[in-house]
Amino acid sequence: MLLGCVADDLTGATDLALMLTREGLRTVQINGLPDDDLDVGDVDAVVVALKSRTNPPAEAVAQSLAAATSLRALGARRLMFKYCSTFDSTDRGNIGPVAEALLDFTGSAFTVFCPAFPRAGRSIYNGYLFVNGLPIDESPMKDHPLTPMRDANLCRVLQRQTALKVGLVGYSDVDAGAEAVTTAFARETAAGRRALILDAISDQHLRHLGEAIADLPLITGGSGIALGLPDAYLARGLVPRLTPPPVTITAPPGRSVILAGSCSTATRGQVARAIAAGIPSLQLDPMALADGSVTADTLLDWLAATPSEGPALVYSSAEPDAVRAVQERLGTEAAGHIVERLLAEVAASLPARGYSRFIVAGGETAGAVVGALGIKVLRIGPEIDPGVPWTVSLSGPPVALALKSGNFGAEDFFLKAWDMLR
């Protein structure tokens, strides 16, 4: 095993595992810290999915270091810290503190930061992060309930989170190719800069970067930064071969359900499209959960009454004003956790009721649901939309899961995902 990856949420881990699989590395995903006796088999990469993105920084650092230690014990010779392509992180953490701790863990002179994922509309130019052509602080991410992004300049954002001196490898260097990027690394580190933001606005840029960073003990970024790594590893003889990615998936037979806890613009559009297509739906009111008038049994009874031949949708997605109103009454963290806990409780009961096909929208929700299902290891299947594959459990109940970051997927994501299953 060559590459060990620490991801700060579950959907982000799946996104990265898909990227590595699609580009030819034999990859498995582990949800939570690996057990001491875990045998990952003959693989090139392992991705460990944590639930640390919005934890207190000290907790996120401790979890990430524990994951890195486990990955080293499994044989990882390179490490990657994976976070969201929208750089979800407040001024007090967690990207900066975790990266700084992992840099010390590896003993590296410097590391890189690149959340760019052009296929999903995320690009970095002159250190500024753009989402679908808009600076991130002008995009819907400015209203994220937990990690609002109010500054598009990643150099400034990161510098507020870390004691490391932050530098930039800009467009002209990246566009010129891997050799120019390597020269820029030397220039920036000679000036004492150990945390380097990397520009990228195309897949070709990501491939240039992959060649330039393939020998670094630690890299950080979104899944896009891994795009060029497999080819670079193969050229160096670090992996024996590249393996074609899966194009089909055979899902366990059973009923289907969509559990959407994300309130992102993308997920709200997907929910609306599914409802318009006639999928039975039930919207959750966090206040009704808080006062006990809606419980897990309420949802299970409703699901039991829906037609068995198609999916049903349970969602808490709401407009930003409605989300803020709930947060003001319940508190920001409590408002999110109350929905996650309920959906996790419902999910835990579903396999015994004949459910084996799940779409889960939202990183925090996905982490809670997969944890409740007791699924430790996932095999990566075909890509549904950029960054989102179908997966199949290799532990726990036999189920197929599509674990979608709130911001990812086309408007018809829920609908076309079911069409891929056999």
C-alpha positions in Angstrom: 0.0 0.0 0.0 1.4 3.3 -1.1 -1.0 6.2 -0.3 -2.8 6.6 3.0 -5.5 9.3 3.1 -7.2 11.0 6.0 -10.5 12.6 5.0 -12.4 14.9 7.3 -15.8 13.6 6.4 -17.4 10.5 4.9 -18.6 11.9 1.6 -15.3 13.6 1.0 -13.6 10.3 1.6 -15.8 8.6 -1.0 -15.1 11.4 -3.4 -11.4 10.9 -3.0 -11.7 7.1 -3.2 -13.6 7.5 -6.4 -10.9 9.7 -7.9 -8.1 7.3 -7.1 -10.1 4.3 -8.3 -11.1 6.1 -11.5 -7.5 7.0 -12.2 -6.3 3.4 -11.7 -5.3 2.8 -8.1 -6.8 -0.2 -6.2 -8.5 1.7 -3.4 -10.6 0.8 -0.4 -12.4 3.1 2.0 -12.5 2.6 5.8 -15.1 4.4 7.8 -13.6 5.5 11.1 -10.3 4.4 12.5 -9.1 1.1 11.2 -9.2 -1.9 13.6 -5.7 -3.1 14.7 -6.3 -6.5 13.0 -7.8 -5.1 9.7 -6.5 -6.7 6.5 -7.0 -4.4 3.6 -5.7 -6.9 1.1 -3.7 -6.1 -2.0 -4.4 -2.4 -2.6 -2.5 0.7 -3.6 -4.4 3.2 -1.5 -6.6 3.4 1.7 -8.9 6.3 2.5 -9.9 6.7 6.2 -13.2 8.6 6.6 -13.4 10.6 9.8 -16.2 12.9 11.1 -13.9 15.7 12.1 -14.7 18.7 9.8 -16.6 20.7 12.3 -15.2 19.2 15.5 -13.2 21.4 17.9 -9.7 21.8 16.4 -8.0 19.8 19.1 -10.4 16.8 18.6 -9.9 17.0 14.8 -6.1 17.0 15.2 -6.2 14.1 17.6 -8.4 12.0 15.3 -6.3 12.9 12.2 -3.1 11.9 13.9 -4.6 8.6 15.1 -5.7 7.9 11.5 -2.3 8.8 10.1 -0.6 6.5 12.6 -2.9 3.6 11.6 -2.2 4.2 8.0 1.5 4.1 8.6 1.0 0.8 10.4 -0.8 -0.5 7.3 2.2 0.4 5.2 1.4 3.9 3.8 4.5 5.6 2.4 2.7 8.8 1.4 0.0 10.6 3.3 -2.8 12.9 2.1 -5.2 15.1 4.1 -8.5 15.4 2.2 -10.9 18.3 2.9 -13.8 19.7 0.9 -13.3 21.4 -2.5 -15.0 24.5 -1.0 -12.3 24.6 1.8 -15.0 24.4 4.5 -13.3 25.7 7.6 -13.8 28.5 10.1 -11.0 30.9 11.1 -10.2 28.7 14.1 -9.8 25.6 12.1 -9.8 22.8 11.2 -7.8 22.7 8.0 -4.8 24.7 9.2 -4.4 22.9 12.6 -4.7 19.4 11.2 -2.3 20.1 8.3 0.2 21.6 10.7 0.0 18.5 12.9 0.4 16.1 10.0 3.3 18.1 8.7 5.1 17.6 12.0 4.1 13.9 12.0 5.7 13.4 8.6 8.7 15.6 9.3 8.2 17.4 5.9 9.7 20.7 5.1 6.5 22.0 3.5 3.1 20.9 2.2 0.6 22.0 -0.4 -3.1 23.0 -0.3 -5.3 22.7 -3.3 -9.0 22.2 -3.1 -9.5 22.7 -6.9 -11.8 20.3 -8.7 -12.6 21.9 -12.1 -15.0 19.1 -13.2 -17.2 20.0 -10.2 -16.9 23.8 -10.8 -14.1 24.5 -8.2 -11.1 26.4 -9.4 -8.3 28.5 -7.9 -6.7 31.5 -9.6 -4.2 33.8 -7.9 -5.1 32.1 -4.7 -8.8 32.9 -5.0 -11.3 30.0 -4.8 -14.1 30.1 -7.3 -17.3 28.0 -7.3 -19.0 27.7 -10.7 -17.4 30.9 -11.8 -18.2 32.9 -8.6 -15.7 33.8 -5.9 -16.7 31.5 -3.0 -17.7 34.4 -0.8 -20.3 35.4 -3.4 -21.6 31.8 -3.9 -24.2 30.0 -1.8 -21.3 28.8 0.4 -21.3 32.2 2.1 -24.5 31.0 3.9 -23.3 27.5 4.9 -24.8 26.9 8.4 -21.6 25.5 9.9 -18.6 26.8 7.8 -19.7 30.0 6.0 -17.0 31.1 3.5 -16.8 34.8 3.6 -13.3 35.3 2.1 -12.3 33.9 -1.3 -8.6 34.4 -0.8 -7.3 31.1 0.4 -3.9 32.6 1.4 -5.7 34.8 3.9 -8.1 32.1 5.0 -5.3 29.6 5.7 -3.1 32.2 7.3 -5.8 32.9 9.9 -5.7 29.2 10.9 -2.0 28.4 11.1 1.3 29.6 12.4 2.9 28.4 9.2 3.9 31.0 6.7 1.6 30.7 3.7 2.8 31.1 0.1 1.3 30.7 -3.4 2.3 28.8 -6.5 0.3 30.8 -9.0 -1.3 30.2 -12.4 1.8 31.0 -14.5 4.0 28.4 -12.7 1.3 25.7 -12.7 0.4 26.3 -16.4 4.1 26.0 -17.3 4.2 22.4 -16.1 5.6 20.2 -13.3 9.2 21.5 -13.6 8.1 25.1 -13.1 6.0 24.0 -10.1 9.0 22.3 -8.6 11.1 25.5 -9.1 8.3 27.5 -7.5 8.3 25.2 -4.5 12.0 25.9 -4.0 11.4 29.6 -4.3 8.6 29.7 -1.8 10.3 27.4 0.8 13.5 29.5 0.5 11.4 32.4 1.7 10.3 30.4 4.7 6.8 29.6 3.4 5.8 26.0 4.4 2.1 26.1 3.5 1.7 26.6 -0.2 -1.6 27.3 -2.0 -1.7 25.9 -5.5 -3.6 27.4 -8.4 -5.5 25.1 -10.8 -8.3 25.8 -13.3 -8.2 22.7 -15.5 -7.6 19.0 -15.3 -4.3 19.5 -17.1 -3.1 21.8 -14.2 -4.0 19.0 -11.8 -1.9 16.5 -13.8 1.0 19.0 -13.7 0.6 19.2 -10.0 0.4 15.5 -9.6 3.8 15.0 -11.2 5.3 17.8 -9.0 3.9 16.5 -5.7 4.2 12.7 -6.1 7.3 12.5 -3.9 6.0 14.7 -1.1 5.5 12.9 2.2 2.3 14.9 2.8 -0.2 16.6 0.5 -3.5 18.3 1.3 -6.4 19.2 -0.8 -9.7 18.2 -2.3 -10.0 15.0 -4.4 -8.9 16.9 -7.5 -5.3 17.1 -6.3 -5.1 13.3 -6.5 -6.0 13.3 -10.3 -2.4 13.2 -11.5 -0.9 11.0 -8.7 -1.6 7.5 -10.2 0.2 8.2 -13.4 3.1 9.8 -11.6 3.3 6.9 -9.2 3.3 4.4 -12.1 6.1 6.4 -13.9 8.2 6.1 -10.8 7.6 2.4 -10.4 5.8 3.0 -7.0 2.7 0.9 -8.1 2.9 -2.2 -10.3 0.1 -1.2 -12.6 -3.1 0.9 -13.0 -6.4 -0.9 -12.8 -9.4 0.1 -15.0 -12.3 1.5 -12.9 -15.6 -0.2 -12.5 -18.4 0.8 -14.9 -21.3 -1.2 -13.5 -22.6 -2.1 -10.1 -24.8 -5.0 -8.9 -26.7 -3.9 -5.9 -28.2 -6.2 -3.3 -31.9 -6.6 -3.9 -34.3 -4.7 -1.7 -36.1 -1.4 -1.2 -34.6 2.1 -1.8 -34.5 5.3 0.2 -33.1 8.8 0.0 -32.0 10.5 3.3 -31.2 14.1 2.7 -29.8 16.2 5.6 -28.0 18.8 3.6 -29.5 22.3 3.2 -27.1 23.2 0.3 -28.4 24.8 -2.9 -27.4 21.7 -4.9 -29.3 19.3 -2.6 -32.4 21.6 -2.4 -32.5 21.5 -6.2 -32.2 17.7 -6.2 -34.9 17.3 -3.6 -37.2 19.6 -5.7 -36.5 17.6 -8.8 -37.2 14.3 -7.1 -40.5 15.6 -5.7 -41.5 16.9 -9.2 -40.8 13.4 -10.6 -43.3 11.9 -8.2 -41.0 10.3 -5.6 -42.9 10.1 -2.3 -41.4 12.6 0.1 -41.5 13.7 3.8 -39.9 16.9 5.0 -38.6 17.0 8.6 -39.2 19.9 10.8 -36.3 20.1 13.4 -38.6 21.8 15.9 -41.0 18.8 15.7 -38.0 16.5 16.4 -37.0 18.7 19.3 -40.4 18.6 21.0 -40.8 14.9 20.3 -43.9 15.1 18.1 -41.9 13.4 15.3 -39.8 10.4 16.1 -38.0 7.6 14.3 -41.2 5.5 14.5 -43.0 8.3 12.7 -40.6 8.1 9.8 -40.6 4.3 9.8 -44.4 4.1 9.7 -44.5 6.6 6.9 -41.8 4.6 4.9 -43.8 1.4 5.4 -46.8 3.0 3.8 -44.9 4.1 0.6 -44.9 2.0 -2.6 -42.2 -0.7 -2.4 -41.2 -0.6 -6.1 -39.5 2.8 -6.0 -37.5 5.1 -3.7 -38.9 7.3 -1.0 -37.4 10.6 0.1 -37.0 11.9 3.7 -35.3 15.3 3.8 -34.7 18.2 6.1 -33.4 20.5 3.4 -34.6 24.1 3.8 -33.9 27.6 2.6 -31.1 29.6 4.4 -33.6 31.9 6.2 -35.5 28.9 7.6 -32.2 27.2 8.7 -31.1 30.4 10.5 -34.5 30.6 12.3 -34.1 27.0 13.6 -30.5 27.6 14.6 -31.5 30.7 16.6 -34.1 28.6 18.6 -32.1 25.4 19.0 -28.5 26.5 18.6 -26.3 25.9 15.5 -24.9 22.6 16.4 -28.0 21.2 18.1 -30.1 22.0 15.0 -27.9 19.9 12.8 -27.3 17.1 15.2 -31.0 16.5 16.0 -31.6 15.7 12.3 -28.5 13.6 12.0 -29.4 11.5 15.0 -32.9 10.9 13.8 -31.9 9.9 10.3 -29.2 7.6 11.8 -31.7 5.9 14.1 -34.1 5.4 11.1 -31.3 4.0 8.9 -30.2 1.5 11.5 -33.7 -0.1 11.4 -34.1 -0.2 7.6 -32.0 -3.2 6.6 -34.2 -5.4 8.8 -37.2 -3.9 7.0 -35.9 -4.9 3.5 -34.0 -1.7 2.6 -30.7 -2.3 0.8 -30.2 0.7 -1.4 -29.5 4.1 0.1 -28.7 7.6 -1.2 -27.5 9.9 1.6 -27.0 13.6 1.0 -24.8 15.7 3.2 -21.4 14.8 4.7 -22.5 15.0 8.4 -25.6 13.0 7.7 -23.7 10.4 5.7 -21.3 9.9 8.6 -24.1 9.4 11.0 -26.0 7.1 8.8 -23.1 4.8 7.9 -22.0 4.7 11.5 -25.5 3.6 12.5 -25.5 0.9 9.9 -22.2 -0.4 11.2 -20.5 -0.3 7.8 -16.7 -0.2 8.2 -15.3 -0.9 4.7 -16.7 0.2 1.3 -15.9 -1.0 -2.2 -16.0 1.9 -4.8 -18.3 1.4 -7.7 -19.1 3.5 -10.8 -19.3 7.3 -10.8 -22.8 8.8 -10.8 -21.7 12.5 -11.0 -18.3 14.1 -10.5 -17.2 13.2 -7.0 -20.0 10.8 -6.2 -19.9 7.0 -6.9 -22.1 4.1 -5.9 -20.4 2.0 -3.3 -21.1 -1.5 -1.8 -20.5 -2.4 1.8 -17.8 -5.0 2.5 -18.8 -5.1 6.2 -22.0 -4.8 8.1 -25.3 -5.3 6.3 -25.2 -5.9 2.5 -26.2 -2.6 1.0 -25.4 -0.2 -1.8 -24.8 3.4 -0.9 -24.4 6.7 -2.7 -22.9 9.1 -0.3 -23.2 12.6 -1.7 -21.6 15.8 -0.4 -24.3 18.4 0.0 -22.8 20.6 -2.7 -22.2 17.9 -5.3 -24.3 16.4 -8.1 -26.5 17.6 -10.9 -30.2 18.5 -10.3 -31.3 15.0 -11.5 -28.7 13.2 -9.4 -31.3 11.2 -7.3 -33.1 10.1 -10.4 -30.2 9.0 -12.5 -28.5 7.2 -9.6 -31.2 4.6 -9.4 -31.0 4.0 -13.2 -27.4 2.8 -12.7 -28.2 -0.1 -10.4 -28.6 -3.7 -11.6 
